[in-house]
Amino acid sequence: MSRISTGRLTTPLIRDANGHRNASWEEALDHVASRLREQIAKHGPQALGMFSCSKTTNELNYIAQKFVRVVLGGNNIDSCNRT
């Protein structure tokens, strides 16, 4: 049985000058992609990074590191395997 909390978001939100507004998934993903491109253009790919979970599968960690290296163009990924 699946229950959704009454306070849980069911649609993406985008922050603009007037606060937050509802957006479609396509609009929200396009917004995130454009902001990532802006930050990479402004600061370079090494300005971004990702934390991955050491308790997830090797496959998911592999996908995470591929995303960072191929899509973002950086090398900053950590999976906290030391704990």
C-alpha positions in Angstrom: 0.0 0.0 0.0 1.4 3.3 -1.0 0.7 6.5 0.9 1.7 10.0 -0.2 2.1 12.6 2.6 -0.2 15.5 2.2 2.8 17.9 2.4 4.7 16.1 -0.4 5.3 17.8 -3.7 3.8 16.2 -6.7 4.9 18.6 -9.4 8.2 20.4 -9.9 8.7 24.0 -8.6 10.9 26.6 -10.3 12.1 29.6 -8.3 11.6 33.0 -10.0 11.5 36.6 -8.9 8.1 36.1 -7.3 9.0 33.0 -5.3 8.2 29.4 -6.4 5.8 28.4 -9.2 4.6 25.1 -10.5 6.2 23.8 -13.7 6.0 20.8 -16.0 8.6 18.2 -15.7 9.9 19.1 -19.2 10.2 22.8 -18.2 11.9 21.9 -14.9 14.5 19.6 -16.5 15.2 22.2 -19.2 15.7 24.8 -16.5 18.1 22.6 -14.6 20.1 21.8 -17.8 20.4 25.4 -18.7 21.5 26.4 -15.2 24.1 23.6 -15.2 25.4 24.9 -18.6 25.6 28.4 -17.3 27.6 27.4 -14.3 30.0 25.3 -16.5 30.4 28.2 -18.9 31.1 30.6 -16.1 33.3 28.6 -13.7 34.4 25.5 -15.7 33.3 21.9 -15.2 35.5 21.4 -12.1 33.1 23.8 -10.3 30.5 21.0 -10.1 30.5 17.6 -8.5 28.3 14.8 -7.2 28.0 12.7 -4.1 26.9 9.2 -4.6 25.8 6.7 -2.0 28.2 3.8 -1.1 25.1 1.7 -0.2 23.7 1.8 -3.7 24.6 -0.7 -6.5 27.8 -0.6 -8.4 25.7 0.0 -11.5 24.2 3.1 -10.1 27.5 4.4 -8.9 29.0 3.7 -12.4 26.2 5.7 -14.0 26.7 8.6 -11.6 30.5 8.8 -12.3 29.8 8.6 -16.1 27.3 11.5 -15.8 29.9 13.6 -14.0 32.7 12.8 -16.4 30.8 12.7 -19.7 27.9 15.1 -19.2 29.3 17.6 -16.8 32.9 17.2 -18.0 34.4 17.1 -14.6 36.1 14.7 -12.3 34.5 15.6 -8.9 32.6 12.5 -7.7 32.7 10.9 -4.2 30.8 7.9 -3.0 31.8 8.0 0.6 33.1 4.5 0.5 35.3 5.2 3.5 32.5 4.9 6.1 
